[in-house]
Amino acid sequence: MWYNDLGFMENPFDDNANKKLVGYENILDEVIYNIKAGNIIFIEGKNGFGKTAILKRAIEEFRGFRKVAYVDCSKVKDINVEDVLMGKYNFIERLFKKTPRDMIVLVDDVNELDKKNTERLKFYYDQNYIKSVIFTGDNYNKLNFSESLKDRIKNVITLPELKDFEAVDMLNSRLDGKKLIQDDIAKEIFERTNNNPREFLRICEELCKSIAETKEETVTMEHVNKILPTKKSESSAKKNIEKAKKPEKAAKKKDEKSEELRIVYEQEDAAERYY
């Protein structure tokens, strides 16, 4: 495998390979505290900013001590919370329909979960079957929660954006100190990926895989530019496309505007894939 060629036993960019939760250490401590206190909390943040990573750390913290249920609502659209809770118990316990006790429920991307299931969670929490619930989503104000459930949420934690030096620290932790990507190049990658940690790591993985295949020692800006064009080059490309598409006759102005909008949309779509 490519990562073996670079001296790693496993892919350093896999989710389970994260050795350090950079920038969110205090937030993780707060989440752990709220779980132990038996609270319901909500973690809000943009897609790719570390919400799932925090939940996975919580799973590691409480695995083996309590029953932990994790639900990714973005991947499982049609779900029954009761089935999830009962599924954590063995066959004999389910046979006698034993109700779970002191469970910790982690609900990722709760915006995708219907109101019926959120009310079920509230019921089980009120009956002390669930000890704590951690919800994540992109915006607390957009939640389709009942007012009674919102009243039970003790804390709303907003994830801040990582600084570029924190992104470098995160990368170096993943690479175990191996300087496959120099710090200044890593900062440039972070900027071009719109400061999104998940996209930053995805691009870094792609770059490391590339130099492993070509037997090169480090990532250079030439590698970066091949998959992450600068905003300046994007702007020039867009102008060239629009110039090439510009109609010669004034009668085609309406079509020109329509074509321009279509081209801009295609450019943004391509940038979204890269970034």
N, C-alpha and C positions, 0 to 999 in steps of 0.2 A: 504493500500500500504506500501511497505517496508520503504519508506522515511517518512511516517507518524509515523511509529514505532520509527524512530530516532528523531522525534520532528520537522519535516519540513512539511509545508503546501503543498509544491510542490517539485518536483524532483530538488534538487540543482544543478544537472548536466545537466539539460535541457538548450538549447541555450538561451532561454529567461530569464534564471535565473542568467545569468552572471552579477554580480554586479560591477565587476572591470576588466578593460582591462589591466592586469598587463604587464608591460614592453613595451607597445606600446602607452602609453598616449600621448607622444610627436608626434608620427606618426599620431595618430587620429586627433590631433590638426592641423597637416599639411594637412591632407586630407580634413578636414572641411574648412580650409582656401582656398584650391584650388577649392572646390566646390563653395564657395561664390564668388571667383574671376572669375568663369566661365571657368576654365581650363579643359583640358584633361590630366589625369595622369595615370601611370601604377604602380601597386603594385606587386612586385615579391617576391615569397617565396615558400618554400617547402610545399608539401601537409600536412595539419594539423597544420600549423604554425600560423594561426590566420587571414588569409586574409578575410575569410567570416565573422568572428567576427567583423572586422573593418567595413565592408560594412553594417552589421546589425546595428552597432552603428550610422552610417551615416543615415540610414533610420529613426532611432529614432530621430535624430537631426532635420531632415527636414520634417518629417511627419506632415501634417496639414498646412505647410507653402507653399510648392511647390509640384508639381506632381513628384513622385518618381517611377521609374520603375526598378525592380531588375530582372536580368536574370541569372540563373545558367546553363551555357552552358554544364556542365558535365552531367546534368540530362535531358536537352531538346536538343537533337541533331538536330532535324529538326525544325528550328524556323525562323519566319519572323519578323525582327525588327519592321517593320511598324505595324504589328498586335499588338505587345507589346505596342508600343507608343499609338496607338488608343484605346487600351483596357483600358487605364487609364481614359478614358472619359465616360460619361454616355450615355445612349441610344439616347437621343435627339441630343447630340453633334455629335455622330457617324452617326446619320441619316443625318445630314447636312454636314457630312465629315469635321468637324472642325479639323484643324491641331493643334496639341499640341504646347504650347508655354512654354518656360522656364522650360523644363523638366530636371530632373536629372536622368541620366541613369547609373546604376551600373551593370557591366558585369563581372560575376564571371567565372573563368576558360576560359578566352577568346580564349585560344589556340584551343578550340573545335569549335569555331565559324568560319563559312566560310567567305571568302574574300568579297563575295557579300554583306553580312550583315554588315561587318565592313565599307564598302564603303557607305552603306546607313546611318550608324551612322554619318560618316563624312559629308555627304550631309546635313542631318538635323541639325547638329551642325553649319555648315557654314551658313545655312539659319536662324539661331537663334531660331529654334524650340526647340533645346536642349541647355540648359544653360551649363551643365557640364557632362563629361563622366569619370567614374572611371573604368578602366580595372584591372583585376587581372589575374595572371598566374604564372607559375613556373620559366619562364625564358624569359626576354625581348628579348634577342638575337635570340630566336627561333620563334618569332612572324611572322605570315604570313600577315603582314600589308604592304600596299603600302607605298612608300617613302613619299608621300604627307601626309598620315595619321600620320606617324612617326614624320614628321615635326611639327605636331600640338600638339604632346605630350610635355607638359611643364616640366614634372618631372617624374623620375623613382625612386620609393621608394623601397628599398630592406629591407625586414624584417630580423632583426638579430635573432639569436637563443637565447632563454631564458636561463638565469642562473638558477641553481638549487634553489637558495633562492627566485627567482621570481616565480618559479613553486610552491613552498611552499606557497608563498603569494597568488597566484591565487587559490590554493586549500582551504586555510583558508578563503578566501573571499566567495567561494562557500558554504562552510560549516558553514558560519556565526560564526566562532570562536569555533565551537564545535570540540574538539580534538578527532575525531574518528580515525584519522590517525596522528600519531606523526610526527614531522618535519623530524627526521632522517630517518624514514621509507619512508616518502614521497620523500625524496631526492634519496633514493635507487630505488624507483619505477620509478622516472624520469630518472635515469641513465639506468635502464633496458629497458625502452621504447625508448631508443635512443634520449632522449631529445625532443621528439615530444609531444607538448602540447595536441593535440587531443587524442592521444593514452594514454597519462598520465591520462587525465581525464576519459577516458573510463575504464581504469583498476581500477582507484579509485572508480568509480561508482560500478563496479562489486564487489569490495572488501566491500564497504559499504552495498551493498545489501546482501552480504554473512553474515556479522555479524548481520544484522537486522533479518535474518532468524534464526540464531543460538542464538539470544538474548545475544550476547557478546558486551562488552562495547567499545572495540577498536580493530583496525586491528593490527595483530602481523606479524612478519616476517614469521611465519609458514603459515599464510594465503597467503602472497605474494609468497612464494616459490612454493605453489601449482599451481599457474597459471603463474608465471614468473620465470622459472628456471634461475639460474645464468649461466654466460658464461662458468664457470668452469665445471658445471654439464653437460652442453650441449656438451662441448668438450669431456668429459669422455664418454658420451653416444655415441657420434659419433665414438670414437675409438673402443668402444666395438662392435658396429654394424659392423665396417669395419673388425675387427678381426674375428668376427663370419662368415663373408662373404668371408674371404680370402681362395682362392683355395689351395688345397694340392699339385697339380701338376704344374710344371713350364709351361707346355703346355697351361695352362689356364690364362696366364698373361694378354693377351689381354682382355679376359672376365672380369678379375679382375678389370682392369682399368675402363672399361665401367660400371661395377656394382658400383664401388666406386663413380664415378661421379653421378650416379643416386641416391645413398644414400645421398650424400652431398646436392644434389638439394632438396631432400625431407626434410632434416633437415632445410635448409634455408627457405623452404616454411612454415614449422611449426613455425619457429621463427618469420617469418613475420606476421603470424596470431596473435601471442601473443604480439609482440612488436608494 
